[in-house]
Amino acid sequence: MSTATIPTQTAKTEPCPLYINGEWKHIASDQTTPVHNPSTGEVIAQVPLCGNDVIDQAVAAAEAAFPAWSETPPAERARVLFRFRHLVEAEFDDICLGISREHGKTYAEAKGDLQRGLEQTEYACGIPNLLMTDSLENVARGIDCDSIRQPLGVCAGIAPFNFPAMVPMWMWPLAIACGNTFIMKPSEKVPLTTNRLIKLLEKAGLPKGVLNIVHGGRDCVDALLKHPKIKAISFVGSTPVARYIYETGAKYGKRVQSAGGAKNFVLIMPDAEVEHSAQGIKDAAFGCAGERCMAGSTAIAIGNAGKTVLPALVDVVKSMKVGRTDRPPQQQPHMGAVISSQHKARVVDLVTQGEKQGAKLLVDGRNVKVDDAPEGFYIGPTIVDNLQDGNILTKEEVFGPVLNVLHSNDLESAIQIANRSSYGNGAAIFTSSGKAAREFRHRVQAGMVGINVGVPATLAYFPFSGWGDSFFGDLHIQGKEGVAFYTKQKVITSRWFNFGEGDIWAK
Ligand code: NAD
């Protein structure tokens, strides 16, 4: 069954093979779903939708590769990643153009996507150090204790559409550096970037079976979740699916880290520096067309900030140019299209419902047109003010270029509003008061906090530490928690009774 919704196919489609046991495989199947270029609406590839049989093959390959790979010294495993990084650098710009084409984000945003992904690889290159552990002599007389970290076995990763390079690379580089073998399922909306990157990993000398790619949607994910040989699942996506992955993975005995959706608050104090704050909030709300789990989607203007920063923000947002991102770097707009026509319709509908429920549109991007791409999935930047409690826009994760604005009299009530959210990915404050910033970072219920930084997404060496409905599990993605997730600890307590023959103390 094809899930294609837009039948037009004016561009030449690219192949989208699977990668199993070191071979690129094209499966003959009428079970496909289309990949679009969001800038034009054209179909650029058809993704095969894999099920149990393909997952069995991928798991068998990963299982067979595990003994040799897990015994490969960490420094040798790291060397493959060093070579991979070098190969990506050589093709960096071209890979970024590919990201823009299949996702719709601008070239500059695609560079950020790939750069952040590469930083995961750089972190994983330090694996000999990262795997070093604790030891203590004489825990009792003549008895020593030390711990070691060993890989889990076959692990799997399931990614969302919004960062085609970075999010899959939150998963596989560290997992394989730790000595695991891996099955990656990229989003079926943006599968081409992962295929391209893994071709370079293959060229870097990764042994066959260590990293496998499968494609598909729900059936493919279910087959991974329920497979008895898979030890751990890393997931990133929307909250309802993240919760399902966590519950089902746990039911099938797996270790799970499952990152979900978000609704991040940005507080604007009356003493916030106007120009920088307006720019920072614009970038937070409309970067990647708002399709970021760390997007600043709700601003709370405190006191006079509604009269200073808010008008400056509206001005800067009105000057944004929306357009095609499948163009050379010098011809890029400020913002590209959203991922699909369905997503565009959903975002427009949420704004319309919000308006009917009393919200006031300060900037309305619902009817934006891009002349040379009438079929592209465009929505212009939208700012919605005067939102009352209960308005649909305050409840749903919109995941598009829509900024909600609320007002409050003081910092205390603004923190209370932010803390009522069931999500807890990120939160930011714009202020020139150290005291206000300190109060905010101490009390806000979110795992990643920005102070005069609109998108406080953490770098590879810190955990991506969402709270609440933004994360299910114990050990977060990235950093030392990532290493702990992909390894199990063994603690060895040892005592020796006799010296052997030939030891100088043997008598
Ligand atoms: P999604 O949940 O629709 O899909 C994510 C993955 O799950 C895809 O690979 C998809 O094939 C699979 N999937 C979808 N429905 C499924 C189902 N019913 N059963 C099993 N698998 C299913 O998410 P998306 O639309 O691709 O991505 C956007 C979402 O991801 C947003 O909610 C965003 O906030 C979130 N996100 C979160 C983080 C984070 O770190 N917390 C980072 C990036 C994106």
Residues whose N, C-alpha, C, O or C-beta is under 5 A from the ligand:
A	BS01	NAD	I158 A159 P160 F161 N162 K185 P186 S187 E188 G216 G217 R218 V221 V236 G237 S238 T239 V241 A259 G260 G261 A262 C293 G466 S470
